[in-house]
Amino acid sequence: MNEQLTVAVLGGGAAGFFGAIACAEANPGLRVLLIEKTGKLLSKVRISGGGRCNVTHAADTAAQLVQHYPRGARQLKEPFKQFGALDTVRWFEKRGVQLKTEPDGRMFPVTDSSETIAQCLLEAARRAGVQILLQTTAEQITPRPQGGFELQLTGAHAQTLPVSRLLVATGGAPKSEQYAWLRQLDHRIEEPVPSLFTFNVPNSPLRELPGVSVPRARVRVAGEKLEYEGPVLVTHWGVSGPAVLKLSAWGARRLHELGYQSTTLINWLPDFTEDTLRQHLLEFRELHGKKVVVSNALLGLPQRLWRTLAEQAGISPEIRWNELPVKLQNRLIESLLRTALAVQGKTTYKDEFVTCGGISLSEINMKTMESRLVPGLHFAGEVLDVDGITGGFNFQAAWTTGFLAGRAMAASGRD
């Protein structure tokens, strides 16, 4: 074995697999090793999208894609021009996997099974000749004076392994100390904090409404420039849904600073102002004055939500619109436009842990994903300080950065 023709990829997730496959396909003369510390491959791929795998998002241009990345948007623009969402679709189609687009732009395999994506990646790696080492950890990475690295591997395939190039695609980590081994390579780490999480509201006025959803509401953190509009879901523990998850991504660092304690305001009717809503209720009252307020949900809101908001405004179950005092109507308007929730903590969205933070992008050549500090060291996926909102954007960043890193390592092998 010629050690100069051996490259290693650390991490058996989306970015690691894409990098290993891209490298092996572009330069069949290389020995490509994919090293995974656990016994499982592609874990996040398999659980993503409720087991359907939200592969990417329908976006024709890099400019459209980058709008969905709270961190990394500017730096990802050129990489997305090299390998964007359309390239991802073509990559999977070429290997027999058709993707479909849902109304909100998310793209899934037509089988609606994440296993389709996992098996596609495993088969592509096998065909390309990628060798996979499971239950093996790179305990130490030592740059060599003549170039390349020496990996001290422990576990099932314990050995001292010399490699000419190294791709680190080990995913995001929730704790700063988990990046210590990368700091030893002189890289600066942007402190990791959670992104994409739901809001815990222990004393929620909506706690009797789990499962109730509204297709479009505006969620705002009081006193902050943080708000997002979209579907909202009431849960047993608080609130979730795309609007909450996306708000948590854009506000990840600020919400962390606040200790995940805040007052969150939900506007269930974002198309209305106070004045236009008051006028609408006045017109309804004139036409339907004898209808009972709490029993007749207006404006397309779910009946259970309407009843709860009306009762919290102090409206008794038997009161009719033509009997409703102005004071109680004003309280109802306040509830509809500004339901206040005392948020006390967060909950991981399903099992899909996403962090913001990681390797600082200022130290990465974004054309090749190679370190500007350590020649021959590449990074891809969530180990980088890149994260997208929910909707397939984190996977797209993984495919893109993995692909560029793999191609760059393949080219260096030819040199």
N, C-alpha and C positions, 0 to 999 in steps of 0.2 A: 504493500500500500504506500503510495506517495502522499506524504502528509500534506504537501502543498495543495493537493487536490481534494482535501477533505474540508467541508464546511459543516457547521453545526447550527441547529435551530433549537432554542430553548423555549418550550411551551407548545402543548398540543391542542391549542384552541384555533379559532378562525384565522387569526393573523399568522400564527406559526405554520399552519398547514398551507395557507396560500403562499407564504414565502418559500417554504420548502418545495412545493410543487413548481412554482415559477422558476426557481433556481435550477431544479433538476431537469425540467423540460427545456430550458434555454441552453443548458450545457450538460448533455448526457455524460460527459467525461468526468464530471465531479462526483465524489462520494458525498451524498447529502444525508446527514443524520438528524432526525427529529427526536429530541430528548424531553420526556414528560415525567415529572416527579411523582404523579399519581398513577393509578392503574386505569384511568379513564381518559378517553380522547373526546374532544369537541363537546364538552359538558354543556357549555352555554348555548351552543348551536342547538343542542337537543331540547333544551327547555324554553328557548326563545319563542315569543309569540304564542304562549300557551301550548307549546308542542307543535306549532305549525312552522316556525322559523321565518321571521320577518327579515328576508334576505337583504333587501335594499329598499329604496324609495324612488318612485318614478320622477326622474329629473333629467331633462335633456342637456343641461349645461352645468358647468362647475359653479357658475354664479348662483344658480338656483340652489344647488346643494349646500353651499357654504353658509347660507342663511340659517341653517338649523344646527349650528355648532356654537354653543356658548363659549367654548375654548378651542382654539385652533383654526377658526374660520379663515383668517387672513393667510395663514401658512399652508392651508390645505388647497387653496385655489389652484395652484400650478399642478400639484399631484393629481387633483381630480380631472384636470385637462388631459393628463397622461392615462389615467384609468378611472373612469367615472361610473355612474350607475348603468349607463348603456353598455359599457364594457363588461360589467358584472353580469348583466342579462345574457350577453353574447357568450361569455365564458361558460356559464352553466348550460346554455342551449347547445353549445358545441359538444358538451359532454352528456347530452341526453336529458337534461332537466329543463322543463319549460316553467317559466314564471308567469304569474298573473298579477294584475294590478287591481286593488280594491278601490272603492270610491274615494277614500281619504289619501290615496297615493301609495300606501304600503304595498310591497310586493312579496308574494309568497309562492312556494312551489304549487303547481296545479293539484298536486296530491294532497295539499294541506297537511303534510307530514314533515316534520323537521328531520326525520330519519332519512328522507330522500336526499337532503342536502349533506347530511353526515356521511352517508354511503357514497355519494358522488365524490366527496373530498378524499375519503379513504381509498376509493378505487383509483382516483387520479394520482394520488401519492404512490400507490402500489405500481401503477403502470409506469410512472416516471422513475421508479427505482429508489424512492426515498426509504431509508431504513429507520424504523421506529424503535426507540429504547424506552420502555415503560418502567415506572417505579425507579427512576434514576434521577439523581439530583446533581447539578453542578455546584458543588460546595464552594469552589474557589475558581476564579478566572484570573489568570496571570498573563499579561501581555509579554511576548517574547522579544528580546532585543532585535532579532532578525526579522520580525514581523509575525503576525498571527498570534495565537493564544495557546496556552496550556490549560485544559480543563481538568480539575480534580473531581471525578465523578464518584458518587457513593450510591449504594443501593444495589439493585439487581444487576447492573452492568458496571460495577466499580472498576475504575481504571484511571490512569493518567492519559488524557487524550489530547494530542496536538492537532490544532485546526488552523486553517489559513484565514477563515472568515467566521464570524459569529453573529447570528441574529437573535436578539433577545425579544421574545414575544410572550412574556410570562403573565400578561394581563395586569389590571389595576389591583392595587392592594389597599385595604382600608386603613392600615397603620403606617406611619412614617418609618418606623424601625424596620419594616419589611423591605425597604429600599436600601438598607445599609450596604448590601453587597454591591449595589450599583454606585453608591457614593464612593466606594473604594476605588472605582475606576475614574474618579475625579468629576463625575457628573453632578450637576445641580438638580435637586429634586424640588419641584413645586409641591408643597405639602398636600397630601391627599385628603379630600373630604368627600362625603357621600353626595351623589347626584342621582336624579330619578328616584324619588321616594314619595310616599304618601304621607298625609298629615294626621297625626294622632290628636283626637279631641275627646279626652276622657269624659268631660261633662257636656257633650254636644247636645244642643237642643234638638238635633235631628237623629238622636240615637235610636229612636223607634222606627227608623225608615231605611234599614239596610237593604241595598238592592235598587233603591230608587235612583234613577238617572235622568239628567237633563242634557239634551244634545248640544246646547250652547249656553254657557254661563261665563261670567267674568270673575276670576278669582284674583284678589288683590291683598297684599300684605300691608296693613295699616302703617302709615308713617314711612313707607319705603317706596322707591320707584320700581316696584316689582308687581307686575300683573300679567295675566295670560287668559286668553279666551278660548273656550272649547268645551267638549263634553265633560261633565262632572258626575261622579258616582258617589253616593252616600254609602258608607260601609259601617260595619259593627264598631270599628275603632275610630272613625272620623270621616275623612273625605279622600277620594282618589279620582281616577279618570285622567284622560290626557291633559286637561287644563292644569291640574294639580302637579302631575309629573313633569310637565314642561316648565312650569313655574319653578319647581324645585331644581331643575337643571340650570336655568338662567340665574337663579338666586342662590346656587349651591354655597358659595363662599360667604355671602352675607347671612344666609340662614344659619350657617355653622357658627358665625360670630355671635348671632343672637341666641345660640344654645338651643335652637329649634323651639323657642318660646316666642309666640307672636299672637297678635289678633289678626285673623284672616277674615276678609269681608267678601261675601259672595253676592254678586248681582245676578239674579236668576233671569232677568229680562234686559240684557245689554242693549237692546234696540230702543229702550225707553229712557227718557230723563224723568226727573220728578214731575215736571210740569206736564209732559205728554202722557205719563201714566195717570196722573190725577184727572186729566181731561178724559182719558179713555174710561176710567172708572165712573166718572160722572155721566157719560153717555150711556154706559151699561145700566147704571142705576135708574136713569130715566125710562129706559126701555123694559127693564126687568126688575123693577123695584120690589116685587113680591117674592123673588127667589131668595132662598136661604144662602147666606154668604159662604159659610164653611162647606156646604154640600155641592157647590157648583164652581169647580176650578175654571179659572179664566186663562186666556193667553197660551193655551197649550201645555200648561204645567201639569205634572202628575197630580191626581186627586189627593193622594196621601201627603204629598209635600204641601199643596195648597192648604189643606185642612190644618196641618201642623203650624204653618206660618200664620194662618188666620187666628188659631187658638192662642199662639204666643203673643199675638197683638192684642189679646184680651177680648176677642170676639166670641161670644157664647154660641153654642151649637144651634140655637133656635132663631137667632137674630136675622132679620131680612135686610136687603140692601136699602130699602126706603126707611129703615129704622136705625141705620148705622150712624152713630155720632161721628162728627168730623175728626175728633181726637183719635178714635179707633181706626178710622180710615187712614189717617196719617201714620199711625203705627204700622198698619198693614203695608203701606207704601214703603216704609223704612225696612220692614222685613223682606219685602220682595227685591229691593234694590241693594240692601246692605245687611244681609244676615251675618251677624258677628259670631265667629267661632274662636274660642280660646285654645290655640294650638299648643300642645305640650309634648313635643317629641315627634318622631318620625318612624315609619315602618318601611323596610325594604320592599320594593315592588316585586311581588311574586318571589322568585329565586334569582332575579336578574340584578345582581349587585353591580352598580356602575359607580366609579369614582371620577371626580375631576382631580387633577394633580398627576404627578409622575415626572418623567424626564423632560426637562425644559426644552422647548422647541428651538430656542435660540442657539442651542448647542448641536442641532441636527441639520445636516444638508438634506432639505426636503425633496430633492430630486432623486436621491439614492437612499435616503433614510440612514445614511452613515453618520456616525459621530464626527463632529469637527475636532474633538479632543483626542480620540483614540482611533487611529486608522484601522480599518477592517472590522469595526464594531458597528452593527446596525441595530435599529429598533423598529418595532411595528406594533400596532394595536393599542390597547388601553394602558400599556406600560408608559406610553407617551402622555404628555399633558394635553390630551385631546378628548373631548367627549361631546356627543350629540344628544339631542332630545330624543324621545321615544318615536319610533316610526321607521326603523331600519337604518338609521344614520350611523350608529356605532358599528354595525357590521360593515357598512360601506367604508368607513375609515379603516377598519381592519383589513378588508380586501385590498384597498388601495395601497396602504403603507406596506402590507406584506408583499404585494406584487412588485412594487418598486424596489424594495429591499432585496427580494429574491433575484430579480433581473440584474441588479447591480452586482450582487455576489457572483452570479453566473458569468458576467462580463469580466470581473476581476480574475476568475478562474481561467479564462481563456488567455488573459494577459500573462 
